[in-house]
Structure formats: C-alpha cells, structure tokens
Amino acid sequence: MRRNVGDVMTTRVVSVLPDAPVSRAVDLMRRYGFSALPVANARYHLVGMISLLDVLRLRESRPWAADDA
C-alpha cells in the first residue's frame, strides 16, 4: 500500500517566530515531543525550520552561551 505524506504527517502544527529565543523552541519541542519546528513570521509564512540538531550544533559551537539554547 502506497502512503502519501498527508497520511502520516503531523497535523498539530506548532511553530516559533524567528526572533524567539532558542530556549523557546527547545521548550516547545520538549512539550510536544517534536524533533523540529517550523519557523514562521508574524503572517504565518514559513521562513525556515529549527531542529534539535541545530540546537546541538549551536551548543557545541558556543558552549559558554548555554542560556541561548
């Protein structure tokens, strides 16, 4: 049986604003059990994605800035 993306996608969309602190994205991912979030502007247009891997890379490159993530 062939499945389409619409058959398996998450329909509960949770997004974060581009100017939100990284910690906000981490909190939302933790709360909803997501490994990534869409980043949308104030008009709900998709401008990017942030993932747990992005956060780990940030922490690895800036270990002194743990409050950022």
VOBA-1610 file (N, C-alpha, C; in pm, whole numbers, padded with zeros to 5 digits, always signed):
BEGIN
Met+00085-00119+00000Met+00000+00000+00000Met+00089+00124+00000Arg+00067+00210-00094Arg+00143+00333-00106Arg+00082+00440-00016Arg+00166+00502+00062Arg+00120+00609+00153Arg+00166+00744+00101Asn+00084+00844+00122Asn+00117+00982+00089Asn+00163+01053+00216Val+00232+01162+00198Val+00276+01242+00312Val+00158+01281+00400Gly+00049+01317+00340Gly-00070+01357+00414Gly-00126+01248+00503Asp-00095+01122+00470Asp-00141+01011+00551Asp-00063+00996+00681Val+00059+01045+00685Val+00145+01022+00802Val+00194+01150+00870Met+00164+01265+00813Met+00215+01390+00870Met+00146+01425+01001Thr+00211+01508+01077Thr+00154+01563+01199Thr+00064+01679+01159Thr-00058+01679+01209Thr-00150+01787+01174Thr-00157+01895+01282Arg-00101+01867+01397Arg-00096+01966+01505Arg+00028+02052+01481Val+00010+02164+01416Val+00123+02249+01379Val+00157+02344+01493Val+00281+02337+01536Val+00334+02427+01638Val+00454+02495+01574Ser+00456+02627+01575Ser+00567+02699+01512Ser+00626+02799+01611Val+00737+02855+01571Val+00807+02952+01653Val+00842+03071+01564Leu+00846+03189+01623Leu+00882+03310+01549Leu+01034+03318+01531Pro+01081+03382+01424Pro+01225+03391+01401Pro+01301+03465+01511Asp+01236+03558+01580Asp+01307+03636+01682Asp+01289+03578+01823Ala+01228+03461+01833Ala+01212+03395+01964Ala+01348+03341+02011Pro+01368+03336+02141Pro+01492+03275+02192Pro+01496+03126+02156Val+01615+03075+02137Val+01631+02933+02107Val+01568+02849+02217Ser+01576+02896+02340Ser+01518+02821+02452Ser+01367+02802+02435Arg+01300+02896+02370Arg+01155+02883+02344Arg+01130+02766+02249Ala+01210+02756+02144Ala+01196+02645+02051Ala+01221+02512+02120Val+01324+02507+02205Val+01355+02384+02279Val+01239+02348+02370Asp+01183+02445+02439Asp+01069+02419+02527Asp+00949+02363+02449Leu+00922+02421+02334Leu+00810+02373+02253Leu+00835+02232+02200Met+00957+02205+02155Met+00988+02070+02106Met+00974+01968+02218Arg+01019+02005+02336Arg+01009+01914+02451Arg+00862+01891+02489Arg+00785+01998+02495Arg+00646+01989+02537Arg+00562+01903+02442Tyr+00585+01918+02311Tyr+00504+01848+02214Tyr+00569+01721+02158Gly+00691+01693+02200Gly+00758+01571+02155Gly+00805+01577+02011Phe+00835+01697+01962Phe+00882+01714+01825Phe+01035+01723+01824Ser+01094+01685+01714Ser+01239+01699+01699Ser+01274+01819+01611Ala+01173+01886+01558Ala+01194+02005+01476Ala+01066+02087+01476Leu+01082+02215+01447Leu+00967+02306+01439Leu+00980+02395+01317Pro+00868+02428+01254Pro+00873+02530+01151Pro+00893+02667+01216Val+00963+02752+01145Val+00980+02891+01189Val+00896+02975+01094Ala+00799+03047+01150Ala+00706+03125+01068Ala+00708+03270+01115Asn+00690+03361+01021Asn+00687+03502+01057Asn+00549+03538+01110Ala+00528+03665+01140Ala+00403+03710+01202Ala+00282+03689+01111Arg+00307+03672+00980Arg+00197+03646+00886Arg+00182+03497+00857Tyr+00245+03415+00940Tyr+00238+03269+00931Tyr+00300+03213+00803His+00393+03289+00744His+00465+03238+00627His+00589+03164+00676Leu+00609+03046+00623Leu+00724+02965+00660Leu+00853+03033+00615Val+00944+03052+00709Val+01073+03113+00675Val+01189+03018+00703Gly+01162+02905+00766Gly+01268+02808+00793Gly+01222+02700+00889Met+01320+02624+00935Met+01297+02516+01031Met+01408+02523+01135Ile+01378+02480+01257Ile+01480+02462+01359Ile+01463+02320+01414Ser+01575+02252+01429Ser+01571+02114+01476Ser+01657+02099+01601Leu+01640+01985+01668Leu+01726+01957+01782Leu+01872+01952+01740Leu+01898+01904+01619Leu+02036+01902+01568Leu+02091+02043+01557Asp+02009+02138+01512Asp+02053+02279+01506Asp+02092+02329+01645Val+02012+02294+01744Val+02038+02338+01882Val+02167+02274+01934Leu+02185+02146+01906Leu+02309+02079+01950Leu+02431+02141+01884Arg+02419+02174+01757Arg+02531+02240+01687Arg+02562+02376+01749Leu+02458+02450+01785Leu+02477+02579+01850Leu+02550+02562+01982Arg+02505+02467+02062Arg+02568+02444+02193Arg+02712+02398+02178Glu+02738+02318+02075Glu+02874+02271+02053Glu+02966+02385+02010Ser+02914+02475+01929Ser+02997+02585+01879Ser+03009+02699+01979Arg+02915+02707+02075Arg+02915+02815+02174Arg+02884+02760+02312Pro+02969+02677+02368Pro+02939+02613+02497Pro+02922+02714+02612Trp+02982+02831+02599Trp+02972+02932+02704Trp+02835+03002+02703Ala+02757+02983+02600Ala+02629+03051+02584Ala+02514+02954+02607Ala+02520+02873+02709Ala+02417+02771+02734Ala+02280+02832+02754Asp+02272+02956+02800Asp+02141+03019+02820Asp+02071+03050+02690Asp+02147+03057+02580Asp+02086+03081+02448Asp+02005+02962+02402Ala+02041+02843+02448Ala+01975+02723+02397Ala+01914+02647+02511
//
